[in-house]
Amino acid sequence: MHNSHFIKTAAKLIISTFMLVLYVTLYPLIAKSNPTTPAARLLAFKRAKSLDNGISVSWLEQTWNKDLLTGDVLKSTDFELLKKLGFKSIRLPVAFEYFEDKHIPDEQIFSRIDNIVRQCGLYGLKLVICYHSGSFNDNNYIAETSRIADLWLKLTKRYMNVNRDQLFFELYNEPPHVDPQTWKDAAYNLVTAIRKIDKQRTLIVGASNYNSIYELSRFVRLADENIIYTFHFYEPFLFTHQGAGWVGDQEATVGVPFPYSAEKFPIVNPKAKNTDGEKNYKEYPIDGNEQSVRDKLQIVKNWGNKYDVPLLCGEYGVYNKYADLDSRCRYIKAVRQSLKALNIPGMLWDYNSNFSLFNGTPSVDNLPDCMKNAIGYTN
C-alpha cells in the first residue's frame, strides 16, 4: 500500500515537472503567436510596410545648387510617373539648418513642402520629411539638439492635421561618427519634444555613423513605441560609390562590376592606395555578390527581430556616372529582392540626380529595360 502511494506521488511529481519544462520551453512560441506587442508599435509596423517601394527626391538638400529655390522640382507629371512606376512613397530630405543660416524665411521653405504634402495626398503617396545636412557632433550636441528640436516643433504644429498614415518625420539624416550614446540621448530628446505636441505621428530614427547597419545592430531601442528604425545600405561601397568625388581618393577606382567578375575587375587606382578603398578593393571578390548583400541585411533584420521593432532601408542605390548600367540594374534588383525576402521596406536613392534610375530626364521612355525589371515595373 505504501509502495503504491509512493509510486503515485512520484508519478505525479514527474508529470508536474515534465509539464513545467514543457511550459517553459513552449511559452516563448505561444507568446510569439499571441503577441502582446503594444498597439502603437503594431501601428508603426503597419506604417513602415506602407513606405515600401519608396524613392528619395534630391532637391531641398542640394546646398551646392545656386538655383535651389528657383522653382518646384516635382510637378504633377512627376507624381503621375512615380505612381505609374509603382512607387508608394517619397522621401524628401531638406537642409533646414542651411536655410536658417542663410536667413531664408521658413515660409519660403515650408510653402514648398506644403505643396509636396498636398500633391502626395492627391496621388496617394506617403511622404517622409527628413532633416538633412545638420552639423551635429560630439562637441555641439546640446545646442544642436535644441536647434533641431525647435525646427521639428514648427513642423509638428504645422502638420498636426495631416493624416498620420500619410506623413512621417525622419528626425535626422545620417547622424555622423559620434559617441553612440550621445546620439541616442539626442534622438530620445527629439522624440520627447515632438511627443509633447503630437503623440501619434510615427517618427523615423537611425543610428550614428551615417545610418550604419553595424551601429544600428548595437543600438538599444528607444523608450517610445511609435518609431521606425532606419538604416542606409550602400554595400559594397567600392561598387555603389565608385568615382564619387565627394568621398575622396578611396573611391578613385572605377569600372567595378556587380557581381564581381575576375575578367572585368579593374586594377586598383593608385590614388586609393593606403585608404579604406584599397581594403574594400581586396575584399570585393568576397563582398561583391548577392549573397553578401543578403548576409549584411540579415544583420539588421536580426536586430529588428531582437527588439521586435519595424525597420526601413531609407536609402539604397548606385552612383551612376561610372558604374555600368547592367551592373547597376543587377545591384538594385539584388538589394530590392533581399529586402523583400527579409520583409524590410526599402526606399531608393534617388529619383532625379546622380543616383537616378533614368537615362536623362525622368520618364518611362528614359527608364532602361533592365531597370524596369530591377524595380518590378511592367508596362
C-alpha positions, 0 to 999 in steps of 0.5 A: 500500500505504501509502495503504491502511494509512493509510486503515485506521488512520484508519478505525479511529481514527474508529470508536474515537472515534465509539464513545467519544462514543457511550459517553459520551453513552449511559452516563448512560441505561444507568446510569439503567436499571441503577441502582446506587442503594444498597439502603437508599435503594431501601428508603426509596423503597419506604417513602415510596410506602407513606405515600401517601394519608396524613392528619395527626391534630391532637391531641398538638400542640394546646398551646392545648387545656386538655383535651389529655390528657383522653382518646384522640382516635382510637378504633377507629371512627376507624381503621375510617373512615380505612381505609374512606376509603382512607387508608394512613397517619397522621401524628401530630405531638406537642409533646414539648418542651411536655410536658417543660416542663410536667413531664408524665411521658413515660409519660403521653405515650408510653402514648398513642402506644403505643396509636396504634402498636398500633391502626395495626398492627391496621388496617394503617396506617403511622404517622409520629411527628413532633416538633412545636412545638420552639423551635429557632433560630439562637441555641439550636441546640446545646442544642436539638439535644441536647434533641431528640436525647435525646427521639428516643433514648427513642423509638428504644429504645422502638420498636426492635421495631416493624416498620420498614415500619410506623413512621417518625420525622419528626425535626422539624416545620417547622424555622423561618427559620434559617441553612440550614446550621445546620439541616442540621448539626442534622438530620445530628446527629439522624440520627447519634444515632438511627443509633447505636441503630437503623440501619434505621428510615427517618427523615423530614427537611425543610428550614428555613423551615417545610418550604419547597419553595424551601429544600428545592430548595437543600438538599444531601442528607444523608450517610445513605441511609435518609431521606425528604425532606419538604416542606409545600405550602400554595400559594397561601397567600392561598387555603389560609390565608385568615382564619387568625388565627394568621398575622396581618393578611396573611391578613385577606382572605377569600372567595378562590376556587380557581381564581381567578375575576375575578367572585368575587375579593374586594377586598383587606382593608385590614388586609393592606395593606403585608404579604406578603398584599397581594403574594400578593393581586396575584399570585393571578390568576397563582398561583391555578390548577392549573397553578401548583400543578403548576409549584411541585411540579415544583420539588421533584420536580426536586430529588428527581430531582437527588439521586435521593432519595424525597420526601413532601408531609407536609402539604397542605390548606385552612383551612376556616372561610372558604374555600368548600367547592367551592373547597376540594374543587377545591384538594385534588383539584388538589394530590392529582392533581399529586402523583400525576402527579409520583409524590410521596406526599402526606399531608393536613392534617388529619383532625379540626380546622380543616383537616378534610375533614368537615362536623362530626364525622368520618364518611362521612355528614359527608364532602361529595360533592365531597370524596369525589371530591377524595380518590378515595373511592367508596362 
